Structures are given as C-alpha cells and as structure tokens.
Amino acid sequence: MKNKLNKFIGDGNVVIPLYILKCFKKMNLTMEEFVFLMYLYSKQDTLDFNPEKIANDLNIDIMEAMGYVSVLISKGYLTLEVLKNENGVLEEVINLENFYEKISTLLINTETKEEVESIYSYIEKELKRPLNSIEIKTIEGWLTNNIDSSLIKEAISLALASGVYNLKYVDKMLLNWQMQGIKNLDDLNNNDNKQDNTTDDIVDVDTSEWDWLDDENYIAN
C-alpha cells in the first residue's frame, strides 16, 4: 500500500500547503492516511463519495479505500453526508469541514507556542542571562492574561533604557498600562497621557502581592 501511495504522489499533482505540512506531526495520522486525506483535499470541489474512482485514482482496491475513509472518520477528519444534487437526486458526499477545523486549531496552538517561546527567548537575550523560576512564572502570568507581546517587548526595552534589569519593574509598567486600558503598542503610542515611563513616572502600585495568574488575589495598597 505504501508503495502505491508513493507512486500516486509522484504521478499526481497534489499540492500540499506548507501550513498543513507544519501540522502533520500533530495530526495523529500515518503517512498513508495523510496522503489519502491530501488526495481528498485536492478534490475538494468534487467530493462525491465514489469509492471505485478513489481506488482507481490511488491504484488501491475498494476495500482499502473504504478502510481509509473509515479511519479518517473515526479520527474526526471527515464525515459522510447525503445531500440532494442540483437535479434533486440524493448523493453521498465527503465533508472535510472537520479537517479544516482541526487544522485551524493546530495552527493556532502552534503559533501560540512559537510566540511564547519567542517572548522567553527575546527577554533572555535582552537581559543577557537565563530567566529564573520566579521570572518565568511572571512572564507566564503576562501571557495567560493575554498581555500583547509587543507591549511586553516595549516594556522590556524601556526598562533597559532606564538601566533597570529586573522584571518586577516591567511587571509594574505592564500593570500600569493595563489600568489605563492600553492593550497593544498602538494604544500606547496613541495614548494622550503617554509618559516617559521612567521609574518616577509609573503609577505607584505595589506589585509585590500581584499575581497575574490569579488576579482576584490582587491587593491594591
């Protein structure tokens, strides 16, 4: 079967977008199942469920084709539906909506992970040292509360420009911006009350009791 599918790849013109390839390792599919799914993806405009044609295109027997369809249904990548065609005749069709939803979810998770890794790497590079466990938890709190990465980088940059190399100062700056309703770098740049962001300009808020991971425990002094 593997050799037959490999031949199909060589003979056909199936284009697999890079964003789908990036998700392959997380799709819980064998290479053969993935190729079969990509065949269906390539036929997205004509997805009539025709096991005989599918088997012929892939140079496999009908039972193998049915087996792959069954596996992809069980793994949540496709469904079979009965719809009326333009002539009012009932036809069985393959629906790939679940596949698109799964890919979207995988992409979002991948991008989020890459963004998180990028923030940690950026801060370590700027501080010129590894982060300690408390700092990692602090950054985790920022990300969990959806603090925009551009704001985090700006706060780091302003702190270093002021000669401050600890994240408690950055934490205070981000909290100050949050209290002003600043959600991204554009908000900060357009803020009429934008200050120089030196240590004397930041609102005097004690962040020692502030836990971004549990904001209900915040105690304002």
Backbone torsions as a table, in degrees:
resi	resn	phi	psi	omega
1	MET	NA	-43.5	-178.8
2	LYS	-59.6	-43.7	-179.8
3	ASN	-64.3	-37.1	178.9
4	LYS	-65.2	-42.1	-180.0
5	LEU	-69.6	-36.9	176.4
6	ASN	-61.8	-39.1	177.3
7	LYS	-64.3	-39.3	178.3
8	PHE	-60.1	-42.1	179.2
9	ILE	-61.3	-42.3	-178.7
10	GLY	-69.6	-35.7	-176.0
11	ASP	-83.3	-29.9	-172.7
12	GLY	-90.5	-173.6	179.8
13	ASN	-126.8	45.8	180.0
14	VAL	-79.0	120.7	179.2
15	VAL	-99.4	121.2	179.8
16	ILE	-106.6	113.5	-179.5
17	PRO	-59.3	148.4	-178.6
18	LEU	-60.8	-35.3	-177.3
19	TYR	-65.6	-28.0	175.8
20	ILE	-76.3	-41.2	178.4
21	LEU	-60.2	-35.8	179.9
22	LYS	-62.7	-25.7	-176.8
23	CYS	-94.3	-6.5	-170.3
24	PHE	-52.9	-46.8	-175.3
25	LYS	-63.4	-21.0	-178.7
26	LYS	-101.2	5.0	-174.6
27	MET	-88.3	-6.0	179.1
28	ASN	57.1	43.1	178.5
29	LEU	-126.5	145.6	170.4
30	THR	-73.7	165.9	179.0
31	MET	-60.1	-39.5	180.0
32	GLU	-65.0	-41.8	178.0
33	GLU	-64.6	-39.2	179.4
34	PHE	-64.2	-45.0	179.5
35	VAL	-62.3	-42.3	178.3
36	PHE	-60.1	-44.0	178.5
37	LEU	-63.3	-39.2	179.2
38	MET	-67.5	-31.3	173.9
39	TYR	-61.8	-47.8	178.9
40	LEU	-62.5	-40.4	178.7
41	TYR	-60.3	-38.8	-178.5
42	SER	-69.3	-18.5	-178.9
43	LYS	-104.3	23.9	-169.5
44	GLN	-57.5	-24.9	179.6
45	ASP	-83.5	-14.4	-179.1
46	THR	-136.2	69.9	-173.0
47	LEU	-98.8	41.8	171.8
48	ASP	-65.4	138.7	-179.9
49	PHE	-81.3	99.3	-178.1
50	ASN	-128.3	86.0	-176.0
51	PRO	-54.6	-36.6	-178.2
52	GLU	-64.6	-44.4	179.3
53	LYS	-67.1	-41.9	179.1
54	ILE	-59.6	-46.5	-179.9
55	ALA	-62.2	-40.0	179.7
56	ASN	-66.6	-43.1	179.5
57	ASP	-61.7	-38.3	-175.3
58	LEU	-94.5	-0.5	-179.8
59	ASN	58.9	43.0	175.2
60	ILE	-127.9	170.2	178.6
61	ASP	-86.0	166.2	-174.3
62	ILE	-62.2	-38.3	-179.2
63	MET	-63.7	-37.3	176.4
64	GLU	-64.8	-43.8	179.1
65	ALA	-60.4	-46.3	178.3
66	MET	-62.1	-35.9	178.9
67	GLY	-63.7	-42.8	178.7
68	TYR	-66.6	-39.4	176.6
69	VAL	-60.8	-44.2	179.9
70	SER	-61.3	-43.2	179.4
71	VAL	-63.4	-44.3	-178.2
72	LEU	-67.7	-31.7	174.7
73	ILE	-67.5	-45.6	-178.5
74	SER	-64.5	-30.1	179.2
75	LYS	-88.9	2.5	173.0
76	GLY	81.1	24.0	-178.4
77	TYR	-97.6	-17.8	178.6
78	LEU	-156.2	165.2	174.8
79	THR	-135.1	159.0	173.8
80	LEU	-107.7	132.4	-179.0
81	GLU	-130.7	152.3	175.8
82	VAL	-107.2	117.5	-177.3
83	LEU	-128.9	157.8	174.6
84	LYS	-85.7	133.5	176.2
85	ASN	-82.4	-176.3	-176.4
86	GLU	-63.9	-16.7	178.4
87	ASN	-96.8	5.6	179.4
88	GLY	80.4	10.9	-179.9
89	VAL	-93.5	134.8	178.9
90	LEU	-72.1	131.4	178.8
91	GLU	-134.4	147.3	175.7
92	GLU	-91.1	126.7	-176.6
93	VAL	-127.1	157.3	177.1
94	ILE	-94.5	128.4	179.3
95	ASN	-108.5	120.9	-177.9
96	LEU	-100.8	15.8	-178.0
97	GLU	-58.1	-40.3	178.7
98	ASN	-61.8	-36.3	178.4
99	PHE	-61.9	-46.0	-179.3
100	TYR	-64.7	-37.5	179.0
101	GLU	-66.7	-41.2	179.3
102	LYS	-64.2	-43.4	179.4
103	ILE	-63.3	-41.4	179.1
104	SER	-60.2	-44.8	179.5
105	THR	-63.5	-43.9	179.4
106	LEU	-63.2	-39.6	179.9
107	LEU	-65.5	-43.6	179.4
108	ILE	-61.1	-45.6	179.9
109	ASN	-64.1	-39.7	179.1
110	THR	-64.6	-45.3	-179.6
111	GLU	-65.3	-38.1	178.7
112	THR	-63.9	-44.4	179.4
113	LYS	-62.2	-43.3	179.7
114	GLU	-64.0	-38.7	179.6
115	GLU	-65.7	-43.4	179.2
116	VAL	-60.9	-47.8	179.4
117	GLU	-61.6	-36.3	179.3
118	SER	-65.1	-40.7	180.0
119	ILE	-64.7	-47.9	179.4
120	TYR	-59.8	-45.2	-179.4
121	SER	-63.8	-40.3	-179.4
122	TYR	-62.3	-46.2	-176.7
123	ILE	-67.0	-42.2	177.5
124	GLU	-61.8	-38.7	179.7
125	LYS	-66.2	-41.8	-178.6
126	GLU	-70.0	-38.9	179.8
127	LEU	-79.1	-14.9	179.6
128	LYS	60.7	38.2	177.3
129	ARG	-166.0	160.5	176.5
130	PRO	-69.4	154.4	177.1
131	LEU	-82.9	144.6	174.6
132	ASN	-90.3	174.8	-173.7
133	SER	-63.2	-37.4	179.3
134	ILE	-66.4	-41.3	179.3
135	GLU	-65.9	-38.8	177.8
136	ILE	-62.3	-41.6	178.7
137	LYS	-65.8	-37.9	178.6
138	THR	-62.7	-46.4	179.2
139	ILE	-64.1	-39.6	177.5
140	GLU	-58.7	-38.7	177.5
141	GLY	-63.3	-41.8	177.3
142	TRP	-59.4	-47.2	-176.1
143	LEU	-69.2	-38.6	179.2
144	THR	-62.8	-33.4	179.7
145	ASN	-91.8	15.6	173.7
146	ASN	59.1	35.0	172.6
147	ILE	-68.2	125.1	-175.4
148	ASP	-59.3	135.6	-177.4
149	SER	-60.5	-32.3	179.0
150	SER	-65.8	-34.1	177.4
151	LEU	-70.4	-39.6	178.4
152	ILE	-60.9	-46.0	-179.8
153	LYS	-64.8	-38.6	179.1
154	GLU	-65.8	-41.8	179.2
155	ALA	-64.2	-41.1	176.6
156	ILE	-60.8	-45.7	-178.9
157	SER	-61.3	-44.1	-179.6
158	LEU	-67.7	-37.2	179.0
159	ALA	-64.2	-46.6	179.7
160	LEU	-64.6	-36.5	178.2
161	ALA	-64.1	-26.4	178.4
162	SER	-90.5	3.4	178.7
163	GLY	79.9	17.9	-179.3
164	VAL	-104.2	126.5	-174.2
165	TYR	-119.4	29.9	175.5
166	ASN	-126.8	152.2	-173.6
167	LEU	-81.6	-11.7	176.7
168	LYS	-63.9	-38.9	176.8
169	TYR	-64.3	-44.7	178.5
170	VAL	-62.6	-40.1	178.6
171	ASP	-59.8	-43.1	179.2
172	LYS	-65.0	-40.1	179.8
173	MET	-63.7	-44.9	-179.7
174	LEU	-65.2	-38.2	177.7
175	LEU	-65.0	-40.6	178.1
176	ASN	-60.1	-45.2	179.0
177	TRP	-64.7	-39.9	179.2
178	GLN	-62.2	-39.4	179.4
179	MET	-66.1	-24.7	177.5
180	GLN	-88.8	-0.1	179.7
181	GLY	80.7	17.1	179.4
182	ILE	-84.9	119.0	-174.3
183	LYS	-110.8	-17.3	179.4
184	ASN	-153.7	179.4	-175.3
185	LEU	-66.0	-34.2	177.4
186	ASP	-63.4	-42.3	177.1
187	ASP	-59.4	-42.1	-178.9
188	LEU	-65.2	-45.0	-178.8
189	ASN	-67.7	-28.1	-178.9
190	ASN	-95.2	2.2	-177.7
191	ASN	-70.4	120.4	-178.4
192	ASP	-64.0	-25.7	-178.1
193	ASN	-101.4	21.0	-178.5
194	LYS	-58.4	134.1	-178.5
195	GLN	-113.5	178.2	-178.0
196	ASP	-75.1	-11.5	177.0
197	ASN	63.4	32.8	170.3
198	THR	-81.1	172.9	-177.9
199	THR	-60.7	-31.0	-178.7
200	ASP	-77.0	-21.5	-175.9
201	ASP	-86.9	-20.8	-176.7
202	ILE	-73.3	137.9	178.7
203	VAL	-54.3	135.2	-175.6
204	ASP	-77.0	86.1	178.7
205	VAL	-118.3	128.3	179.7
206	ASP	-80.9	114.5	-178.3
207	THR	-95.7	6.3	-176.8
208	SER	-63.3	-28.6	179.7
209	GLU	-102.0	4.1	-175.7
210	TRP	-84.7	125.2	178.5
211	ASP	-121.7	105.5	-178.9
212	TRP	-61.2	-26.4	-178.0
213	LEU	-79.4	-12.4	178.2
214	ASP	-149.4	76.9	-171.5
215	ASP	-67.3	-12.3	177.4
216	GLU	-71.7	-17.4	-179.4
217	ASN	-90.0	3.1	-178.4
218	TYR	-69.6	133.0	178.6
219	ILE	-116.4	113.3	178.9
220	ALA	-83.3	133.1	179.5
221	ASN	-104.7	NA	NA
